[in-house]
Amino acid sequence: MKTIHNIKKLLFRRKDLRNNSTSEEILLWLKLKNSLLGFKFRRQHSIGGYIVDFYCPSKKLVVEIDGKEHSKKENKEYDKIRTDYFAGLDIKVIRFSNLEIATGTQKVVEKIKSELTTL
């Protein structure tokens, strides 16, 4: 069986992303790490050729944080391709903007909790 999770060729890119996280990624990670929501999350986890911001393996849930560059047409198309790929693996993707995290972290956490209970 082909490995699709945390493939070795993306190891250094994943480490680089973890070491150069945005303030919003750090803020949300503080709420997700150490199974604080009752489920383990991984940070900068690769699935296939893609690296996701956060992944809960037991619930097959990806949490993505989108900066302003995600509002560009070509990035929206790329995000749709990624989301469709994950859907093909029965993995759900939820997205939040940097602004949502910066101004309403607790509201974002509540939405993630809600998704975890429905999956």
C-alpha positions in Angstrom: 0.0 0.0 0.0 1.3 3.4 -1.0 2.1 5.8 1.9 0.3 9.2 1.6 0.8 10.6 5.1 4.0 12.5 5.9 5.9 11.3 3.0 9.7 11.8 3.4 10.3 14.1 0.5 8.2 16.8 2.2 9.9 16.4 5.6 12.1 19.5 5.3 9.2 21.6 3.9 7.0 20.6 6.8 9.7 21.5 9.3 10.2 24.8 7.6 6.5 25.6 7.8 6.4 24.7 11.5 9.5 26.8 12.2 8.1 29.8 10.3 4.4 29.7 11.4 2.2 32.7 11.2 0.9 34.3 14.4 -2.6 32.9 13.6 -1.2 29.4 13.2 0.5 29.7 16.5 -2.6 31.1 18.2 -4.8 28.2 16.9 -2.1 25.6 17.6 -2.1 26.6 21.3 -5.8 25.6 21.3 -5.4 22.3 19.4 -2.2 20.8 20.7 -2.0 18.2 23.5 -5.5 16.9 22.6 -7.0 20.0 24.3 -10.2 19.4 22.3 -10.2 15.7 23.1 -8.6 14.7 19.8 -5.0 14.6 18.6 -4.1 17.2 16.0 -1.0 17.2 13.9 0.6 20.4 12.7 1.9 20.9 9.1 1.0 17.3 8.2 1.3 16.1 4.6 -1.3 14.1 2.8 -0.3 13.1 -0.7 1.7 15.9 -2.1 -0.1 18.5 0.0 0.8 20.0 3.4 -2.1 21.0 5.6 -2.0 23.4 8.5 -3.7 21.0 11.0 -5.0 17.4 10.8 -7.0 15.3 13.2 -6.3 11.7 12.0 -9.0 10.0 14.1 -11.8 12.2 12.7 -10.2 12.7 9.2 -10.5 16.5 9.6 -8.2 19.1 8.0 -8.2 22.6 9.4 -6.8 25.2 7.1 -6.0 28.9 7.8 -6.2 31.2 4.8 -4.3 34.4 4.5 -5.3 37.1 2.0 -3.5 35.4 -0.8 -6.2 32.7 -0.8 -8.7 35.2 -2.1 -7.0 35.4 -5.5 -8.7 33.4 -8.3 -5.8 31.1 -9.0 -5.4 30.2 -5.3 -9.1 29.6 -5.0 -8.9 27.1 -7.8 -5.8 25.4 -6.2 -7.7 25.2 -2.9 -10.6 23.6 -4.6 -8.4 21.0 -6.2 -6.8 20.2 -2.8 -10.2 20.0 -1.1 -11.5 17.7 -3.9 -8.4 15.5 -3.4 -9.0 15.2 0.3 -12.8 14.5 -0.2 -11.7 11.6 -2.4 -9.9 10.2 0.7 -13.0 10.9 2.8 -11.2 13.7 4.6 -13.2 16.8 5.5 -11.7 20.3 5.1 -12.7 23.4 7.1 -11.2 26.7 6.4 -10.8 29.9 8.5 -9.3 33.2 7.6 -6.4 34.8 9.4 -8.9 37.5 10.5 -11.3 35.0 12.0 -8.5 33.5 14.1 -7.0 36.9 15.1 -10.3 38.4 16.2 -12.3 35.4 17.3 -10.1 32.5 18.2 -12.7 31.0 20.7 -15.4 31.1 18.1 -13.1 29.2 15.6 -12.4 26.7 18.3 -16.1 26.2 19.0 -16.7 25.6 15.2 -13.9 23.0 15.2 -15.3 21.3 18.3 -18.7 21.2 16.5 -17.2 19.5 13.5 -15.3 17.0 15.6 -18.6 15.9 17.3 -20.5 15.5 14.0 -17.8 13.4 12.2 
